[in-house]
Amino acid sequence: MKLPRDISGAELAKALERLGYRITRQTGSHLRLTLDSPIQHHITIPAHDPLKVGTLAAILADVAAHGKMDRDDLIRRLWN
């Protein structure tokens, strides 16, 4: 499935809230998100507009690996 090309870091953070992530802090132009259960997981998202495609792909791959799901399934859950 194709990645969205015009998504900002803030929009990605809001989409990840659907999976249980929450913003725990912001340092400069980076947001730190934390998932508390079942196992704690942290990701850092640059608050840029738009995110570079490679950066977005790496963040989604990390979230998908932690959630033990396919990247395409993750994209469907976040934006469909």
Legacy VTK file of the C-alpha trace (Angstrom):
# vtk DataFile Version 3.0
C-alpha trace
ASCII
DATASET POLYDATA
POINTS 80 float
0.000 0.000 0.000
1.265 3.453 -0.889
2.389 5.799 1.896
0.699 9.205 2.213
2.973 11.873 0.746
1.709 15.032 2.431
1.396 14.114 6.100
2.929 16.228 8.859
4.500 14.960 12.062
1.561 16.303 14.087
-0.933 14.474 11.836
1.035 11.237 12.233
1.066 11.656 16.023
-2.706 12.170 16.008
-3.201 9.053 13.841
-1.011 6.983 16.178
-3.199 8.005 19.120
-5.781 5.578 17.671
-3.347 2.763 18.498
-2.830 3.954 22.074
0.281 6.120 21.639
0.349 9.425 23.475
2.658 12.417 23.258
4.863 12.376 26.334
7.156 15.280 25.516
8.380 17.656 22.854
11.980 18.725 22.514
12.555 21.328 19.839
10.925 20.091 16.669
10.595 16.449 17.749
7.653 14.724 19.438
8.165 11.707 21.697
5.263 9.241 21.712
4.839 6.391 24.185
2.703 3.262 24.135
2.297 1.878 27.647
0.723 -1.513 27.109
1.262 -4.365 26.650
4.987 -3.536 26.436
6.206 0.047 26.655
7.369 1.434 23.315
8.773 4.866 22.442
9.031 6.542 19.059
10.291 9.970 18.082
8.600 11.895 15.295
9.945 15.105 13.760
7.257 17.803 13.793
7.957 18.710 10.169
5.425 19.440 7.460
5.532 17.299 5.397
7.510 14.334 6.695
10.034 12.849 4.293
8.821 9.570 2.827
11.819 7.628 4.163
11.280 8.995 7.666
7.591 8.106 7.570
8.384 4.609 6.264
10.914 4.006 9.050
8.510 5.174 11.780
5.685 3.011 10.432
7.999 -0.007 10.112
9.019 0.411 13.775
5.398 0.694 14.946
4.325 -2.271 12.799
7.182 -4.435 14.110
6.309 -3.583 17.708
2.628 -4.347 17.105
3.488 -7.552 15.206
1.473 -6.494 12.174
2.086 -5.952 8.501
2.914 -2.385 7.440
-0.019 -2.359 4.996
-2.406 -3.367 7.795
-1.030 -0.541 9.930
-1.552 1.987 7.142
-5.160 0.811 6.699
-5.814 1.134 10.447
-4.390 4.652 10.567
-5.862 6.233 7.437
-8.877 4.216 6.323
LINES 1 81
80 0 1 2 3 4 5 6 7 8 9 10 11 12 13 14 15 16 17 18 19 20 21 22 23 24 25 26 27 28 29 30 31 32 33 34 35 36 37 38 39 40 41 42 43 44 45 46 47 48 49 50 51 52 53 54 55 56 57 58 59 60 61 62 63 64 65 66 67 68 69 70 71 72 73 74 75 76 77 78 79
